[in-house]
Amino acid sequence: LRATPSLEEDTARLMLGLDMALRQFGDGTSSPWQLSFQLFDSWIPGFDGSDGIIDIVTAKKKEHSITATVLLAMNFKHDSISPSIAFLHDVSYGGGAFVPAIDYKPGDHWRLRLEADLFYKSGNTCSTNPATGAGLICTHAFGTLDNSDQLLARITYQF
């Protein structure tokens, strides 16, 4: 795969989203649960596969690069405990992420967040071998992040 350094293409970036307040849930909270769906598309009009256009991680681009997301944000105990679940999937290349998290507000100043970022690969996405570079031809965002799951714990004091 060889990219043409002087090639420039117009790109249209589109986003379609739907947010819903789930008012039937969330008794005892000041805000209802939220459900959000989004579709993101990067479209290259006049795309020609022989141009050798690559994305930021050196894999061959397609005319449409579509990513779908779903987020469920919940509130409990007067919004002091707020778990959320996010799911991202790369429709064009395969792979995605599952992100469960919980925010805890024990008072006016302290905040605690626990989160897990769990990546998966599927479809034509593959992992790279850092020593040999094998797999670069088919690696896109989620293929690059495969085997890179992480846990996050953050404590914040707000003044």
C-alpha positions in Angstrom: 0.0 0.0 0.0 1.5 3.3 -1.1 -0.1 6.7 -0.4 0.0 9.6 -2.8 1.3 12.5 -0.7 0.0 15.2 -3.0 -3.5 13.8 -3.3 -6.3 15.9 -1.7 -9.9 14.9 -1.6 -13.0 16.7 -0.4 -14.6 15.0 2.6 -18.1 15.4 4.0 -18.6 14.5 7.7 -22.2 13.8 8.6 -23.8 13.0 12.0 -27.3 11.8 12.7 -28.3 11.7 16.3 -31.3 11.0 18.5 -31.5 11.7 22.2 -34.4 10.5 24.4 -35.2 11.3 28.0 -36.6 8.1 29.6 -38.9 9.8 32.1 -40.4 6.5 33.3 -37.1 5.7 34.9 -35.3 7.8 37.5 -37.7 8.2 40.4 -36.0 10.1 43.2 -33.6 11.9 40.9 -33.5 15.4 39.6 -33.0 14.2 36.0 -34.4 11.2 34.0 -32.3 8.6 32.4 -30.9 9.5 29.0 -30.6 7.3 25.9 -28.6 8.5 22.9 -28.0 7.1 19.5 -25.5 8.5 16.9 -24.3 7.6 13.4 -21.1 9.3 12.2 -20.1 9.1 8.5 -17.0 10.4 6.8 -17.8 10.4 3.1 -15.3 11.0 0.3 -17.3 12.1 -2.8 -15.8 10.9 -6.1 -13.8 8.2 -4.2 -11.5 6.0 -6.3 -10.0 3.0 -4.5 -7.0 3.1 -6.8 -5.9 6.5 -5.3 -4.4 4.8 -2.3 -6.0 7.0 0.3 -5.1 5.9 3.8 -6.4 6.8 7.2 -4.3 7.9 10.2 -3.2 4.4 11.1 -2.0 3.5 7.6 -5.0 1.3 6.5 -6.7 1.7 3.2 -9.8 4.0 3.3 -13.3 3.3 2.0 -15.7 5.8 0.4 -17.8 5.7 3.6 -16.4 5.3 7.1 -19.4 4.8 9.4 -19.4 4.5 13.2 -22.5 3.9 15.4 -22.8 4.8 19.1 -25.3 4.0 21.8 -25.2 5.6 25.3 -27.4 4.9 28.3 -26.9 7.3 31.2 -28.7 6.6 34.4 -29.2 8.5 37.7 -29.9 7.2 41.2 -30.0 8.5 44.7 -30.8 12.1 43.8 -28.2 12.1 41.0 -25.3 11.2 43.4 -24.7 7.9 41.7 -24.7 8.0 37.9 -23.8 4.8 36.0 -23.5 4.8 32.2 -23.0 2.3 29.4 -21.6 3.2 26.0 -21.3 1.0 23.0 -19.3 2.0 19.8 -19.1 0.0 16.6 -17.2 0.7 13.4 -19.7 -0.3 10.8 -17.3 0.1 7.9 -14.2 -1.7 9.2 -15.4 -3.8 12.2 -14.5 -3.6 15.8 -15.7 -1.4 18.6 -15.7 -0.6 22.3 -17.9 -1.3 25.3 -17.5 1.4 28.1 -19.3 0.8 31.4 -18.7 3.6 33.9 -20.0 5.0 37.2 -19.8 8.5 38.7 -20.2 9.0 42.4 -20.8 12.4 44.0 -20.5 12.0 47.8 -20.9 15.7 48.5 -20.6 19.2 47.1 -16.8 19.0 46.2 -15.7 15.4 45.7 -16.2 13.3 42.5 -15.2 9.7 41.9 -15.3 8.1 38.4 -14.7 4.4 37.6 -14.6 3.3 34.0 -13.6 0.3 31.9 -12.7 0.7 28.2 -13.1 -2.7 26.6 -12.2 -3.0 22.9 -13.0 -5.7 20.5 -12.2 -6.4 16.9 -14.4 -8.0 14.2 -14.8 -8.2 10.5 -11.7 -7.2 8.5 -10.0 -5.5 11.3 -6.7 -7.0 12.5 -4.1 -6.3 15.1 -0.6 -5.1 14.4 2.6 -6.7 15.5 4.9 -3.8 16.8 8.0 -5.8 16.1 7.3 -6.6 12.5 4.6 -4.2 11.5 2.4 -7.0 10.3 -1.2 -6.2 10.1 -0.9 -2.5 9.2 -2.7 -3.0 5.9 -6.0 -3.8 7.6 -5.7 -2.0 10.9 -8.2 0.8 11.7 -9.0 2.6 15.0 -10.5 -0.4 16.9 -8.0 -2.9 15.4 -5.2 -0.7 16.7 -6.8 -0.7 20.2 -7.4 -4.4 20.3 -5.7 -6.0 23.4 -5.5 -2.4 24.9 -8.3 -2.6 27.4 -8.0 -0.2 30.3 -9.5 0.7 33.6 -9.8 4.3 34.9 -10.2 5.5 38.4 -10.3 9.3 38.9 -10.9 11.3 42.1 -11.6 15.0 41.7 -12.0 17.8 44.2 -14.0 20.8 42.8 -13.3 24.1 44.5 
